[in-house]
Amino acid sequence: MLAVPLSAIGYALLTRERGPAWSGSAALLLSVLVIGQPEAVFSTTHGSLKGWPIVLLALAALTLGSGLVAARRT
């Protein structure tokens, strides 16, 4: 869960781009918040968190993809 945000930040360091660093940092912060206190971030009335890993994976893929697209435009 932490590999994709950290790799986006590493990619930003290599290419000297700000976009992937910002999106990687936001994804890293969200990941740490969810890992630390999932009930505070995803409070449900049903008491189930079955879909949250898929949501995090999709957000991480979108974050990395946006960083790669931004790098190709420059």
C-alpha positions as MATLAB code, in Angstrom:
seq = 'MLAVPLSAIGYALLTRERGPAWSGSAALLLSVLVIGQPEAVFSTTHGSLKGWPIVLLALAALTLGSGLVAARRT';
ca = [
       0.000    0.000    0.000;
       2.905    2.318    0.530;
       4.931    1.224   -2.496;
       3.033    3.219   -5.128;
       3.033    6.587   -3.299;
       6.688    6.154   -2.435;
       7.537    5.220   -6.011;
       5.671    8.302   -7.258;
       7.742   10.468   -4.925;
      10.907    8.704   -6.087;
       9.900    9.255   -9.711;
       9.377   12.947   -8.963;
      12.844   13.148   -7.459;
      14.423   11.568  -10.537;
      12.575   13.710  -13.056;
      12.544   16.885  -10.936;
       8.786   17.299  -11.390;
       6.470   18.734   -8.749;
       3.212   17.065   -9.836;
       4.080   13.469   -8.991;
       5.612   14.611   -5.707;
       2.421   16.380   -4.641;
       0.129   13.556   -5.692;
       2.463   10.941   -4.185;
       2.574   12.857   -0.916;
      -1.216   13.125   -0.814;
      -1.572    9.406   -1.545;
       1.019    8.593    1.112;
      -0.814   10.696    3.684;
      -4.123    9.054    2.827;
      -2.566    5.599    3.035;
      -1.053    6.298    6.440;
      -4.362    7.647    7.738;
      -6.277    4.616    6.507;
      -3.721    2.152    7.831;
      -3.556    3.913   11.197;
      -7.250    4.457   11.825;
      -9.494    2.919    9.179;
     -12.629    3.338   11.276;
     -12.093    7.111   11.479;
     -11.595    7.506    7.738;
     -14.204    5.049    6.481;
     -16.964    5.122    9.059;
     -19.881    3.008    7.913;
     -23.137    2.118    9.556;
     -22.779   -1.505    8.491;
     -19.384   -2.020   10.115;
     -17.749   -3.453    6.989;
     -14.647   -2.210    5.178;
     -14.546   -4.851    2.445;
     -13.961   -2.523   -0.503;
     -11.355   -0.112    0.842;
      -8.252   -1.939   -0.479;
      -9.655   -1.767   -4.004;
     -10.379    1.941   -3.604;
      -6.832    2.596   -2.378;
      -5.349    0.559   -5.215;
      -7.388    2.504   -7.777;
      -6.364    5.841   -6.252;
      -2.711    4.825   -6.198;
      -2.874    3.725   -9.852;
      -4.518    7.015  -10.849;
      -1.892    8.958   -8.924;
       0.981    7.141  -10.581;
      -0.679    7.397  -13.974;
      -1.179   11.140  -13.632;
       2.478   11.512  -12.735;
       3.541    9.557  -15.803;
       1.216   11.524  -18.100;
       2.513   14.817  -16.731;
       6.095   13.688  -17.355;
       5.346   12.837  -20.995;
       3.840   16.285  -21.632;
       7.028   18.085  -20.683;
];
